[in-house]
Amino acid sequence: MQELTDDKVLRLKNGHLVPDGLRPTKFIIDEHDFSVSSWSDVLVLSLKYIEKNDLQLFQNLKHNHVIFKTAEDSFISPVELEDGTLMETGFGDQDTLDKIRAILQSTRWDYEIQIGL
């Protein structure tokens, strides 16, 4: 389950609820700090982190055709990653958080994730 601590840090565990109306301001993954302003920023940074640190895993994740679409004209809000791959970011807050959780749970690494709100 997600835990919202007193200092407004969301620790990703197994829950599926975004605290209503709260937006992320900081994303921490394995002690790397990033300033963010949306849940989409967190999704993009998660995938960029995996792309840089585990290329094989990143290649496997590219088979997710919800995030990595096959037709360029089907994107709502695309973002280009370093290798030129386009990814979709046009999801709602809860849907985006669920995708982040699913991606990170599919990894063989034990990522430490925190999101400042």
C-alpha positions in Angstrom: 0.0 0.0 0.0 1.1 3.6 -0.6 2.1 5.4 2.6 1.8 9.2 2.8 4.2 10.3 5.5 4.0 13.4 7.6 6.5 15.2 5.3 4.2 14.4 2.3 6.4 11.7 0.8 4.6 9.0 -1.1 6.4 5.6 -0.8 5.4 3.2 -3.6 4.3 -0.2 -2.3 1.2 -2.0 -3.5 -1.7 0.5 -3.2 -3.6 2.0 -6.0 -4.7 5.4 -4.7 -3.2 8.8 -5.6 -3.9 11.2 -2.7 -6.6 13.4 -4.2 -5.4 16.7 -5.6 -1.8 16.2 -4.7 0.9 16.6 -7.4 4.4 15.3 -7.2 7.2 17.8 -6.7 10.2 15.5 -6.3 11.0 12.0 -7.6 13.7 10.0 -5.9 14.9 6.7 -7.4 17.9 4.9 -5.9 19.1 8.1 -4.2 18.9 10.1 -7.5 16.7 13.3 -6.9 14.6 14.9 -9.7 12.3 17.9 -9.6 8.9 17.0 -11.2 5.6 18.8 -11.7 3.4 15.9 -12.9 2.8 12.2 -12.7 3.8 12.0 -16.3 7.2 13.4 -15.4 7.6 10.5 -12.9 6.7 8.0 -15.6 9.2 9.5 -18.1 12.0 9.7 -15.5 11.3 6.1 -14.4 11.7 4.8 -18.0 14.8 7.1 -18.7 16.4 5.7 -15.5 15.8 2.1 -16.6 16.9 3.0 -20.2 20.3 4.2 -18.8 20.8 1.5 -16.1 19.3 -1.7 -17.7 19.1 -1.7 -21.5 17.9 -5.3 -21.7 15.0 -4.5 -19.3 14.2 -1.3 -21.3 14.1 -3.3 -24.5 11.7 -5.8 -22.9 9.5 -2.9 -21.6 9.2 -1.5 -25.2 6.8 -4.4 -25.9 4.2 -2.6 -23.8 2.1 -1.1 -26.6 0.1 1.1 -24.3 3.1 3.2 -23.4 5.2 2.4 -26.5 2.7 2.6 -29.4 3.5 1.3 -32.8 1.7 4.0 -34.8 3.0 7.5 -34.4 -0.4 9.1 -35.2 -2.0 7.3 -32.2 -0.1 9.3 -29.5 -1.9 11.8 -27.4 1.1 13.3 -25.6 4.3 11.7 -26.8 7.8 12.1 -25.3 11.0 11.0 -27.1 13.5 9.0 -25.1 17.3 9.1 -25.7 17.3 6.2 -28.2 14.6 8.0 -30.2 11.7 5.8 -28.9 8.4 7.6 -28.5 6.4 6.9 -25.3 2.9 7.9 -24.4 2.4 10.2 -21.4 -1.3 11.1 -21.9 -2.8 9.1 -19.0 -4.7 10.2 -15.9 -2.9 10.5 -12.6 -4.0 7.1 -11.2 -3.4 5.4 -14.5 0.1 6.8 -14.7 0.9 5.8 -11.2 -0.4 2.3 -11.9 1.9 2.1 -15.0 4.9 3.3 -13.0 4.2 0.7 -10.3 3.8 -2.1 -12.9 7.0 -1.2 -14.7 9.0 -1.0 -11.5 7.5 -4.3 -10.2 8.5 -6.0 -13.5 12.2 -5.2 -12.9 14.7 -7.5 -11.3 16.1 -4.6 -9.3 14.8 -3.6 -6.0 14.3 0.1 -6.7 13.9 2.5 -3.8 11.2 5.0 -4.9 10.0 8.1 -3.2 7.7 10.8 -4.5 7.6 14.2 -2.8 4.2 15.8 -2.8 
